[in-house]
Amino acid sequence: MSDFARSFERTADAYERGRPGYAEAALDAVPVRADAVVLDLAAGTGKLTRQLVRRFERVVAVEPLAGMRAVLQQVVPEAEALPGTATELPLEDDALDAVFVGEAFHWFGNDDAVREIARVLRPGGALAILFNQADGKIEPPLPQAFRDALDAVALVKPPELTVRSGLWRTPFPGPFEPLTERSFPNAVELDREGMLANVASWSTVAGLRDSEREQLLEQLSALLPEGSYRHALSTHLYVTTLSEGG
């Protein structure tokens, strides 16, 4: 696990406060029965998990970071929360009808993870990968001084760890059918504290040394006016199924 991914351990509360869920229409588009057993992989604080438990008979949530998993267990007690990683899932072979991954596949998108996901899926099982991506500007715009302060200090994430690089797609199709892609509007409204929490949950901020992170967040807080902020997002959904014999 990269240091950027591990940084979420320090920001579980901000992640829970500031990160959005996913477009319900995107979940409607995943062909999985209501009586299914599904996995939320790299579940974080349960942003996707809480949507899945309303849809499926049994939901298992695997999250490697104890701090994130503690919040998950508190806010989504209906799910079975377990420690584990994408390459070492604490599940039997052919245990699942579907695996969902929200905002995380770019952290571990490699051949080993894809093989491990295939191992726990039943024949024909679905894999759904979701990312919330900017589909427009934040309105009203964040102050220029706010953006300048953030740009001056925030860490630069290596391209291979970003969603937009598309490198997480490299292991496909592998044992799966080719990925299909769809996009669904998912605009969110954040108050001032929610906007600050959202920024604090970014790995490029969470990964800073404690003193630098605290100083930056204090500076950003002083620069952000009260109000409601609308962020135009889209949930990008990538779906595939385990190939016959996969």
C-alpha positions in Angstrom: 0.0 0.0 0.0 1.4 3.4 -1.0 2.0 6.2 1.6 -0.7 8.2 -0.2 -3.2 5.4 0.4 -2.1 5.0 4.0 -2.7 8.7 4.7 -6.4 8.1 4.9 -5.8 6.6 8.3 -5.3 10.1 9.6 -8.4 11.6 8.0 -11.3 9.2 8.6 -13.5 11.8 10.3 -12.9 14.3 7.5 -13.5 11.6 4.9 -16.8 10.8 6.5 -17.8 14.4 6.8 -16.8 15.7 3.4 -16.9 12.9 0.8 -20.0 12.2 -1.2 -21.8 9.0 -1.9 -22.5 7.7 -5.4 -25.3 8.2 -7.9 -28.1 5.7 -7.2 -28.7 5.5 -10.9 -25.2 4.1 -11.2 -26.0 1.3 -8.8 -29.3 0.6 -10.6 -27.2 -0.1 -13.7 -25.2 -3.0 -12.1 -26.9 -6.3 -12.9 -27.0 -7.9 -9.5 -30.1 -9.5 -7.8 -31.4 -8.2 -4.5 -30.7 -11.5 -2.8 -27.0 -11.4 -3.7 -24.0 -11.5 -1.4 -21.8 -8.6 -2.3 -18.4 -7.1 -1.3 -17.6 -3.4 -0.8 -13.8 -3.6 -1.3 -11.6 -0.8 0.2 -14.8 0.4 1.8 -13.3 3.3 3.7 -15.9 4.8 6.1 -18.7 3.1 4.3 -19.8 5.8 1.8 -20.8 3.1 -0.7 -21.5 0.4 1.9 -24.5 2.3 3.3 -26.0 2.4 -0.2 -25.4 -1.3 -0.8 -27.0 -2.5 2.5 -30.3 -1.0 1.3 -30.1 -3.0 -1.9 -28.6 -6.4 -1.1 -29.3 -9.3 1.3 -25.8 -9.5 2.6 -23.0 -7.0 2.4 -19.4 -7.6 3.4 -17.1 -4.6 3.7 -13.3 -5.1 3.5 -11.1 -2.1 4.6 -7.4 -2.4 5.5 -7.1 0.8 7.6 -8.3 0.4 11.2 -9.3 4.1 11.5 -11.5 4.0 8.5 -12.9 0.7 9.4 -13.9 1.9 12.9 -16.1 4.7 11.4 -17.5 2.2 8.9 -18.6 -0.2 11.8 -20.2 2.7 13.6 -22.2 4.2 10.7 -23.1 1.0 8.8 -23.5 -1.8 11.5 -25.6 -3.8 9.0 -22.5 -4.7 7.0 -20.0 -7.3 8.0 -16.7 -5.2 8.3 -13.5 -7.1 7.9 -9.8 -6.2 7.7 -8.1 -7.2 4.4 -6.6 -6.0 1.2 -7.4 -6.4 -2.5 -4.7 -9.0 -2.8 -5.6 -10.9 0.4 -9.3 -11.0 0.8 -10.6 -12.8 3.9 -13.2 -14.8 1.9 -13.6 -18.3 0.5 -13.4 -19.1 -3.2 -16.7 -18.4 -5.1 -18.2 -16.6 -2.1 -19.7 -13.6 -3.8 -22.2 -12.5 -6.5 -20.6 -9.1 -7.0 -17.7 -6.9 -5.9 -18.1 -3.2 -5.7 -15.1 -0.7 -5.4 -15.8 2.9 -4.8 -13.1 5.6 -5.3 -10.3 3.1 -4.6 -9.4 0.9 -7.6 -6.6 3.2 -8.7 -4.8 2.4 -5.5 -4.4 -1.3 -6.3 -5.4 -1.9 -9.9 -2.9 -4.7 -10.7 -2.9 -8.3 -11.9 -2.7 -9.7 -8.4 -5.7 -7.8 -7.2 -7.8 -8.7 -10.3 -6.9 -12.4 -9.8 -7.9 -12.2 -6.2 -11.2 -10.6 -7.0 -11.9 -13.3 -9.6 -11.1 -15.9 -7.0 -13.9 -14.8 -4.6 -16.5 -14.3 -7.3 -18.9 -16.9 -8.4 -19.1 -17.7 -12.2 -20.6 -14.8 -14.0 -20.2 -12.6 -10.9 -20.0 -8.8 -11.4 -17.3 -6.3 -10.7 -18.4 -2.7 -10.5 -15.8 0.1 -10.2 -17.1 3.6 -9.3 -15.3 7.0 -9.2 -16.8 10.4 -8.5 -15.2 12.8 -10.9 -15.6 16.6 -11.4 -18.1 17.4 -14.1 -17.9 21.1 -13.7 -16.7 23.9 -11.4 -17.5 24.4 -7.7 -20.1 27.2 -7.4 -19.6 29.7 -6.0 -15.9 29.4 -6.9 -13.4 28.8 -4.1 -11.5 32.0 -3.4 -8.3 32.4 -5.4 -6.2 32.8 -2.2 -7.7 29.4 -1.0 -6.6 27.7 -4.2 -3.2 29.3 -4.1 -2.6 28.2 -0.5 -3.6 24.7 -1.4 -1.5 24.5 -4.5 1.5 25.8 -2.7 1.6 23.1 -0.1 -0.4 20.0 -1.2 1.7 17.0 -2.3 1.9 15.9 -5.9 0.5 12.4 -6.4 2.4 10.2 -8.9 0.5 9.8 -12.2 0.2 6.0 -11.7 -1.9 6.6 -8.6 -4.4 8.9 -10.1 -7.8 7.9 -11.6 -7.4 10.1 -14.7 -4.2 8.3 -15.8 -6.3 5.3 -16.6 -3.4 3.0 -15.6 -5.7 1.2 -13.2 -7.4 -0.4 -16.3 -4.2 -2.2 -17.3 -5.1 -5.6 -15.8 -8.3 -5.9 -17.8 -9.8 -7.9 -19.2 -7.7 -10.7 -17.7 -10.2 -13.2 -16.3 -13.1 -10.7 -16.9 -15.1 -9.6 -19.9 -14.1 -6.1 -21.3 -15.1 -3.2 -19.1 -18.2 -1.2 -20.1 -18.4 2.5 -19.0 -21.3 4.8 -18.1 -21.6 8.1 -16.4 -24.3 9.5 -14.1 -24.8 13.0 -12.7 -24.0 13.2 -8.9 -23.9 16.9 -7.9 -23.4 17.5 -4.2 -24.0 20.4 -1.9 -21.5 21.1 0.9 -21.6 23.7 3.6 -18.4 25.4 4.6 -17.4 22.7 7.1 -18.2 20.0 4.6 -16.0 21.8 1.9 -13.1 22.0 4.4 -13.5 18.4 5.3 -13.6 17.3 1.7 -10.2 19.1 1.1 -8.8 17.6 4.3 -9.7 14.1 3.1 -7.6 14.4 -0.1 -4.6 12.2 0.1 -2.4 15.1 -1.2 -3.4 16.9 2.0 -3.7 14.0 4.4 -0.2 12.9 3.4 1.5 16.0 4.7 3.4 16.0 7.9 1.1 16.7 10.9 2.4 20.2 11.5 2.2 21.2 7.8 -1.3 19.7 7.4 -2.6 21.5 10.5 -1.1 24.8 9.4 -2.6 24.4 5.9 -6.1 23.5 7.2 -6.0 26.5 9.6 -5.1 28.8 6.7 -7.8 27.4 4.4 -10.4 27.7 7.1 -9.6 31.4 7.5 -9.9 31.9 3.7 -13.2 30.1 3.0 -16.4 32.1 3.5 -19.5 30.7 5.0 -22.1 29.5 2.5 -23.2 26.5 0.5 -21.0 25.1 -2.2 -22.3 23.0 -5.1 -19.8 20.7 -6.7 -20.9 19.3 -10.1 -19.8 15.6 -10.0 -20.5 12.5 -12.1 -20.3 9.0 -10.9 -18.3 7.1 -13.5 -19.3 3.4 -13.5 -17.2 0.6 -15.0 -18.8 -2.8 -15.0 -17.6 -6.3 -16.0 -18.4 -9.9 -15.3 -16.2 -12.9 -14.6 -15.6 -14.8 -17.8 -16.6 -18.4 -18.1 -13.7 -20.3 -16.7 -12.2 -17.1 -15.3 
